[in-house]
Amino acid sequence: MEIIDKLIIELKLNPLYRMSQSSMELVHSNVWAWMFDIIEDKQYFFDLFDSKIKYDGHKCYRELNHMDLIFVSEKTYMKKWGKNKGKTVSVLNWNESGLIIENKTKDLAKIDQLNKYKNKISEKTSIKHDFVLATLFKSPEIVGWRVIGYDEILYKLNKNFNKFNSKYMIFLKSYIQMTEQVIELANILMSNNSKKYDFLSYDDNAALLMNLLETIGLRQTYLKYKYAIFAQYLAHKVNEIVGFKEVRIGSNGFEKNLYSFDSEPWLQVDWGISGTTKEGLVDIAVILNKEFRVGIQIQDGKYKKFICRSEKLDSLGIANNLANHGLIFDKERDILQFDVQFKYQYKNKSSDKIEIVNNNKMISKIDFDKIAEEIANDVLIIKNNRNKILKLAGF
């Protein structure tokens, strides 16, 4: 904890870090875009990200189609009609290879998001582009993306620091120092490989660390990372026990256009931060058809069961119907042992969801493996009773 204290004090004294606290991810992307604009050797910038693309008049675009950084060339043509007839205009040239960088500081990348980005580009052209995922926290390999850590980028930046004009040196040194400190802090946080659900903000052991990270705006970043690791571990373990034809990690909601679907249920796992409690959560859902999913949610140390449909319906009525038939929500067993309650019904324009909270079934400080086994038992029941559940739900 002493090293963490020291790093936090140093970060608090760095004015650039202070300015970045509201959105550290945004600041890094903006600094990279600025570096590209000011450096004469544009190829050097591409090399920072190990890009195989050769610079050829590429321009930098920020947040185009929600993508962090896009480097693509332009082509010009003369307008032949309309009020700008006869004027020369420039458009993005997707028929030449470009560099697309997705930046992840606060979280591990989710496959749904990355697939959407790739699909947006592939809709425009069949030309191969270079997709790079830049991350603070170490990320597993992702098909179609090259993963590069902040530490690798910084190593190359330090190695050829003289590529930049001397008038920018003070700012660049401040940026490098800040990023080195953030990387060191992230490495310390990642070094705790405990496979125990012991990172709730109000747990005695975690409270001090969470409070310290809150002072520099990194509490939620740390929680997202911990819950991402937790979710991925549970996904692999549950699938190992139950066995699914398809598993989607970092996937949420009903993305009908992204996935094929047949009669075989598949597993969907996602993680995030609750908008109300500001604590992390994990959803493990069995997708029974394109409109209905059933699963488990881990949040605030509680083990919840839920049903969710893509359109508005009587979720409470369906939950009671399932409970009366001893499926998912077993009233007699769960009320006696776990005090299950129909706590609330959550609705929005895209889905209708109800969660049943096992208020006495606290799982804080329990090993990941034991939680995975508990989830696997419930998931297996859901999977094996797919047709019956769908029928009781009105499908």
C-alpha positions as CSV (number, residue, x, y, z in Angstrom):
1,M,0.0,0.0,0.0
2,E,3.0,2.3,0.6
3,I,3.9,2.3,-3.1
4,I,0.3,3.0,-4.1
5,D,0.2,5.9,-1.7
6,K,3.4,7.3,-3.2
7,L,2.1,7.0,-6.8
8,I,-1.3,8.6,-5.9
9,I,0.5,11.6,-4.4
10,E,2.7,12.0,-7.5
11,L,-0.4,11.8,-9.8
12,K,-2.2,14.4,-7.8
13,L,0.8,16.7,-8.4
14,N,0.8,16.2,-12.1
15,P,-1.4,19.0,-13.7
16,L,-2.1,17.0,-16.8
17,Y,-3.4,14.1,-14.8
18,R,-5.6,16.5,-12.8
19,M,-7.1,17.7,-16.1
20,S,-7.6,14.2,-17.3
21,Q,-9.5,12.8,-14.2
22,S,-13.0,13.3,-15.8
23,S,-12.0,11.2,-18.8
24,M,-8.5,9.7,-18.8
25,E,-9.3,7.6,-21.9
26,L,-10.4,10.7,-23.8
27,V,-7.2,12.6,-22.8
28,H,-4.9,9.8,-24.1
29,S,-6.8,9.6,-27.4
30,N,-6.6,13.4,-27.8
31,V,-2.9,13.5,-27.0
32,W,-2.2,10.8,-29.6
33,A,-4.2,12.8,-32.2
34,W,-2.2,15.9,-31.3
35,M,1.1,14.0,-31.6
36,F,0.2,12.9,-35.1
37,D,-0.6,16.5,-36.1
38,I,2.6,18.1,-34.8
39,I,5.2,15.5,-35.8
40,E,6.8,15.7,-39.2
41,D,7.6,12.0,-39.5
42,K,4.1,10.7,-39.7
43,Q,5.4,7.1,-40.3
44,Y,7.0,7.2,-36.9
45,F,3.6,7.8,-35.3
46,F,2.3,4.7,-37.1
47,D,5.3,2.8,-35.9
48,L,4.4,3.7,-32.2
49,F,1.4,1.4,-32.7
50,D,3.3,-1.3,-34.6
51,S,1.1,-0.5,-37.6
52,K,1.9,-2.3,-40.9
53,I,0.3,0.6,-42.8
54,K,2.6,3.0,-44.6
55,Y,1.8,6.6,-44.2
56,D,0.5,8.1,-47.5
57,G,-1.2,11.4,-46.7
58,H,-3.5,9.9,-44.1
59,K,-5.5,12.3,-42.0
60,C,-6.6,11.8,-38.3
61,Y,-10.2,11.7,-37.4
62,R,-11.5,11.6,-33.8
63,E,-14.7,9.8,-32.7
64,L,-15.8,9.1,-36.3
65,N,-18.7,6.6,-36.1
66,H,-17.8,6.4,-32.3
67,M,-14.3,5.0,-33.1
68,D,-11.5,6.6,-31.1
69,L,-9.0,7.3,-33.8
70,I,-9.2,6.7,-37.5
71,F,-6.3,7.4,-39.9
72,V,-7.4,7.3,-43.5
73,S,-6.4,9.1,-46.7
74,E,-8.7,11.5,-48.6
75,K,-9.7,11.7,-52.3
76,T,-11.0,14.8,-54.0
77,Y,-13.5,15.2,-56.8
78,M,-15.5,18.1,-58.4
79,K,-19.1,18.4,-57.6
80,K,-21.2,18.1,-60.8
81,W,-24.6,19.1,-59.3
82,G,-26.2,21.0,-56.4
83,K,-25.3,24.4,-55.0
84,N,-21.6,23.4,-54.7
85,K,-21.4,22.5,-58.4
86,G,-18.0,23.1,-59.8
87,K,-16.3,23.1,-56.4
88,T,-13.7,20.5,-55.4
89,V,-14.6,18.5,-52.3
90,S,-12.7,16.0,-50.2
91,V,-14.1,12.7,-48.9
92,L,-12.6,9.7,-47.0
93,N,-10.9,7.2,-49.2
94,W,-11.8,3.8,-47.8
95,N,-10.3,2.1,-50.8
96,E,-6.8,2.6,-49.4
97,S,-5.6,0.9,-46.2
98,G,-6.0,2.9,-43.0
99,L,-5.2,2.6,-39.3
100,I,-8.1,2.3,-36.8
101,I,-7.2,2.6,-33.1
102,E,-9.6,1.7,-30.2
103,N,-8.3,3.0,-26.9
104,K,-9.2,1.3,-23.6
105,T,-8.1,2.8,-20.4
106,K,-11.1,2.1,-18.0
107,D,-12.0,-1.4,-19.0
108,L,-11.2,-4.5,-21.0
109,A,-12.5,-4.3,-24.6
110,K,-15.8,-6.0,-25.3
111,I,-16.1,-8.2,-28.4
112,D,-19.5,-6.8,-29.4
113,Q,-18.2,-3.2,-29.5
114,L,-15.1,-4.2,-31.5
115,N,-17.2,-6.3,-34.0
116,K,-19.5,-3.3,-34.6
117,Y,-16.5,-1.1,-35.4
118,K,-15.1,-3.7,-37.9
119,N,-18.5,-4.2,-39.5
120,K,-18.9,-0.5,-40.0
121,I,-15.6,-0.4,-41.9
122,S,-16.3,-3.6,-43.9
123,E,-19.6,-2.0,-45.0
124,K,-17.7,0.7,-46.7
125,T,-14.9,-1.3,-48.4
126,S,-13.4,-4.8,-48.8
127,I,-9.9,-3.3,-48.5
128,K,-7.9,-4.6,-45.5
129,H,-7.4,-2.0,-42.7
130,D,-5.2,-2.2,-39.6
131,F,-7.2,-2.6,-36.4
132,V,-5.3,-1.8,-33.2
133,L,-6.5,-2.1,-29.6
134,A,-4.4,0.1,-27.2
135,T,-4.9,-0.9,-23.6
136,L,-3.8,0.1,-20.1
137,F,-4.8,-3.2,-18.5
138,K,-3.4,-6.3,-20.3
139,S,-6.0,-7.7,-22.6
140,P,-6.3,-11.2,-24.1
141,E,-5.8,-11.6,-27.9
142,I,-8.8,-10.7,-29.9
143,V,-9.4,-12.0,-33.5
144,G,-9.0,-9.3,-36.1
145,W,-7.3,-6.8,-33.7
146,R,-3.7,-6.3,-32.7
147,V,-3.4,-5.6,-29.0
148,I,-0.7,-3.2,-27.8
149,G,-0.2,-2.0,-24.2
150,Y,0.4,1.5,-23.1
151,D,3.8,0.4,-21.8
152,E,4.9,-0.7,-25.4
153,I,3.8,2.7,-26.8
154,L,5.6,4.6,-24.1
155,Y,8.8,2.6,-24.6
156,K,8.9,3.5,-28.3
157,L,8.0,7.1,-27.5
158,N,10.9,7.4,-25.0
159,K,13.3,5.8,-27.4
160,N,12.8,8.4,-30.1
161,F,11.8,11.4,-28.1
162,N,13.9,13.8,-30.3
163,K,11.5,13.2,-33.2
164,F,9.3,16.0,-31.8
165,N,10.0,19.7,-31.9
166,S,11.7,21.0,-28.8
167,K,8.9,23.5,-28.1
168,Y,6.6,20.6,-27.2
169,M,9.0,18.9,-24.8
170,I,7.7,20.2,-21.5
171,F,4.2,18.9,-22.3
172,L,5.4,15.6,-23.7
173,K,7.6,15.0,-20.6
174,S,4.6,15.7,-18.4
175,Y,2.4,13.3,-20.4
176,I,5.1,10.5,-20.3
177,Q,5.6,10.9,-16.6
178,M,1.9,10.8,-15.9
179,T,1.4,7.7,-18.1
180,E,4.4,5.9,-16.5
181,Q,2.9,6.4,-13.1
182,V,-0.5,5.2,-14.2
183,I,1.0,2.1,-15.8
184,E,3.0,1.4,-12.6
185,L,-0.2,1.7,-10.6
186,A,-2.1,-0.5,-13.0
187,N,0.6,-3.2,-12.9
188,I,0.4,-3.2,-9.0
189,L,-3.4,-3.5,-9.1
190,M,-3.2,-6.3,-11.7
191,S,-0.6,-8.2,-9.7
192,N,-3.4,-9.3,-7.2
193,N,-4.5,-12.5,-8.9
194,S,-6.7,-13.7,-6.1
195,K,-9.6,-15.8,-7.3
196,K,-11.9,-14.6,-4.6
197,Y,-14.9,-12.2,-4.8
198,D,-13.4,-9.8,-2.2
199,F,-13.3,-6.5,-4.1
200,L,-16.6,-4.9,-2.9
201,S,-16.0,-1.3,-1.9
202,Y,-17.5,-1.8,1.5
203,D,-15.5,-4.9,2.4
204,D,-12.9,-4.2,5.1
205,N,-9.9,-5.2,3.0
206,A,-11.0,-3.4,-0.2
207,A,-12.4,-0.2,1.4
208,L,-9.0,1.5,2.0
209,L,-7.8,0.8,-1.6
210,M,-11.1,2.0,-3.0
211,N,-11.1,5.2,-1.1
212,L,-7.5,6.0,-2.2
213,L,-8.4,5.3,-5.9
214,E,-11.5,7.5,-5.5
215,T,-9.3,10.5,-4.7
216,I,-7.7,10.2,-8.2
217,G,-10.7,9.1,-10.1
218,L,-9.6,5.5,-10.6
219,R,-12.0,3.6,-8.4
220,Q,-14.4,2.7,-11.2
221,T,-11.6,2.0,-13.6
222,Y,-10.2,-0.6,-11.1
223,L,-13.7,-2.0,-10.5
224,K,-14.4,-2.5,-14.2
225,Y,-11.1,-4.3,-14.6
226,K,-11.7,-6.6,-11.6
227,Y,-15.3,-7.4,-12.8
228,A,-14.1,-8.0,-16.3
229,I,-11.6,-10.6,-15.1
230,F,-14.3,-12.0,-12.8
231,A,-16.8,-12.2,-15.6
232,Q,-14.4,-13.9,-18.0
233,Y,-13.3,-16.5,-15.5
234,L,-17.0,-17.3,-14.7
235,A,-17.8,-17.6,-18.4
236,H,-15.0,-20.1,-19.1
237,K,-15.7,-22.1,-15.9
238,V,-19.5,-22.3,-16.4
239,N,-19.1,-23.3,-20.0
240,E,-16.5,-25.9,-19.0
241,I,-19.1,-27.4,-16.6
242,V,-22.3,-27.0,-18.8
243,G,-21.0,-26.9,-22.4
244,F,-22.6,-24.4,-24.8
245,K,-22.4,-24.4,-28.6
246,E,-21.7,-20.7,-28.5
247,V,-20.3,-18.3,-25.8
248,R,-20.3,-14.5,-26.2
249,I,-18.1,-12.7,-23.6
250,G,-18.5,-9.0,-23.4
251,S,-22.0,-9.2,-25.0
252,N,-25.2,-7.7,-23.7
253,G,-28.8,-7.2,-24.9
254,F,-30.4,-8.5,-28.0
255,E,-28.2,-8.0,-31.0
256,K,-30.2,-9.9,-33.6
257,N,-28.1,-8.7,-36.5
258,L,-24.8,-9.8,-34.9
259,Y,-25.5,-13.4,-34.2
260,S,-26.9,-16.4,-35.9
261,F,-29.4,-18.4,-33.8
262,D,-30.8,-21.9,-34.0
263,S,-32.5,-24.1,-31.5
264,E,-29.4,-24.5,-29.3
265,P,-29.2,-22.0,-26.4
266,W,-26.0,-20.1,-26.0
267,L,-24.3,-18.3,-23.2
268,Q,-23.9,-14.5,-23.0
269,V,-21.7,-12.8,-20.4
270,D,-21.3,-9.1,-19.7
271,W,-20.0,-6.8,-16.9
272,G,-20.2,-3.2,-16.0
273,I,-20.8,-0.6,-13.2
274,S,-24.3,-0.1,-11.7
275,G,-25.6,3.4,-12.3
276,T,-27.3,3.4,-8.9
277,T,-24.9,1.7,-6.5
278,K,-21.7,2.5,-8.4
279,E,-20.6,-1.1,-7.7
280,G,-19.6,-3.6,-10.3
281,L,-21.9,-6.3,-11.7
282,V,-21.7,-9.4,-13.9
283,D,-24.6,-10.8,-16.0
284,I,-24.5,-14.5,-17.1
285,A,-27.5,-15.1,-19.3
286,V,-28.7,-18.1,-21.3
287,I,-30.1,-16.8,-24.6
288,L,-33.2,-19.0,-25.2
289,N,-34.3,-17.3,-28.4
290,K,-33.8,-13.9,-30.1
291,E,-36.2,-12.2,-27.7
292,F,-35.9,-13.9,-24.4
293,R,-32.9,-14.5,-22.0
294,V,-32.7,-15.9,-18.5
295,G,-29.8,-15.7,-16.2
296,I,-27.8,-14.8,-13.1
297,Q,-26.5,-11.4,-12.0
298,I,-23.8,-10.9,-9.4
299,Q,-24.0,-7.4,-7.8
300,D,-23.2,-5.9,-4.4
301,G,-22.3,-9.4,-3.1
302,K,-25.8,-10.7,-4.0
303,Y,-26.8,-13.5,-6.2
304,K,-29.8,-12.6,-8.4
305,K,-31.8,-14.4,-11.0
306,F,-33.5,-12.5,-13.8
307,I,-35.6,-12.8,-17.0
308,C,-35.4,-10.3,-19.8
309,R,-37.3,-9.9,-23.0
310,S,-36.5,-7.5,-25.9
311,E,-40.0,-6.0,-25.8
312,K,-42.3,-4.9,-23.1
313,L,-44.3,-7.7,-21.4
314,D,-45.7,-8.8,-18.1
315,S,-42.3,-9.9,-16.6
316,L,-43.7,-10.2,-13.1
317,G,-46.5,-12.5,-14.3
318,I,-44.0,-14.7,-16.3
319,A,-41.7,-14.9,-13.2
320,N,-44.6,-16.0,-11.0
321,N,-45.6,-18.5,-13.7
322,L,-42.1,-20.0,-13.8
323,A,-41.9,-20.0,-10.0
324,N,-45.2,-21.9,-9.7
325,H,-43.8,-24.6,-12.0
326,G,-40.6,-24.8,-10.1
327,L,-38.4,-23.3,-12.8
328,I,-35.7,-20.7,-12.2
329,F,-37.6,-19.0,-9.4
330,D,-38.5,-21.8,-7.1
331,K,-40.7,-20.1,-4.5
332,E,-40.9,-22.9,-2.0
333,R,-37.2,-23.7,-1.9
334,D,-35.8,-20.3,-2.4
335,I,-38.1,-18.4,0.0
336,L,-37.3,-20.8,2.8
337,Q,-33.6,-20.8,2.3
338,F,-32.8,-17.6,0.6
339,D,-35.7,-15.2,1.1
340,V,-36.3,-14.6,-2.5
341,Q,-38.4,-11.5,-3.2
342,F,-39.8,-9.9,-6.4
343,K,-37.8,-6.8,-5.7
344,Y,-38.4,-4.5,-8.7
345,Q,-39.3,-4.4,-12.3
346,Y,-37.0,-2.5,-14.6
347,K,-38.2,-1.2,-17.9
348,N,-36.8,0.8,-20.8
349,K,-37.6,1.3,-24.5
350,S,-35.6,-1.8,-25.6
351,S,-36.3,-4.4,-23.0
352,D,-38.4,-5.4,-20.0
353,K,-36.5,-7.0,-17.2
354,I,-37.3,-8.4,-13.7
355,E,-34.7,-9.4,-11.1
356,I,-35.4,-11.7,-8.2
357,V,-32.9,-11.0,-5.4
358,N,-31.8,-13.7,-3.0
359,N,-31.3,-11.3,-0.1
360,N,-29.9,-13.9,2.3
361,K,-27.7,-15.5,-0.3
362,M,-24.6,-13.3,0.1
363,I,-21.5,-14.5,-1.9
364,S,-18.9,-11.9,-0.9
365,K,-15.5,-13.3,-0.1
366,I,-16.4,-16.6,-1.8
367,D,-14.0,-18.3,-4.2
368,F,-14.6,-17.8,-7.9
369,D,-14.9,-21.6,-8.5
370,K,-17.7,-22.0,-5.9
371,I,-19.6,-19.1,-7.4
372,A,-19.1,-20.6,-10.9
373,E,-20.4,-24.0,-9.7
374,E,-23.5,-22.3,-8.2
375,I,-24.2,-20.5,-11.5
376,A,-23.5,-23.6,-13.5
377,N,-26.2,-25.5,-11.5
378,D,-28.8,-22.9,-12.3
379,V,-27.7,-22.4,-15.9
380,L,-27.9,-26.2,-16.5
381,I,-31.5,-26.2,-15.4
382,I,-32.3,-23.3,-17.7
383,K,-30.6,-24.9,-20.6
384,N,-32.2,-28.3,-20.1
385,N,-35.7,-26.8,-19.8
386,R,-35.5,-24.4,-22.6
387,N,-38.7,-25.5,-24.4
388,K,-40.7,-25.6,-21.2
389,I,-39.5,-22.2,-20.1
390,L,-40.3,-20.6,-23.4
391,K,-43.8,-22.1,-23.4
392,L,-44.5,-20.8,-19.9
393,A,-43.2,-17.4,-21.0
394,G,-45.7,-17.3,-23.8
395,F,-43.6,-18.2,-26.8
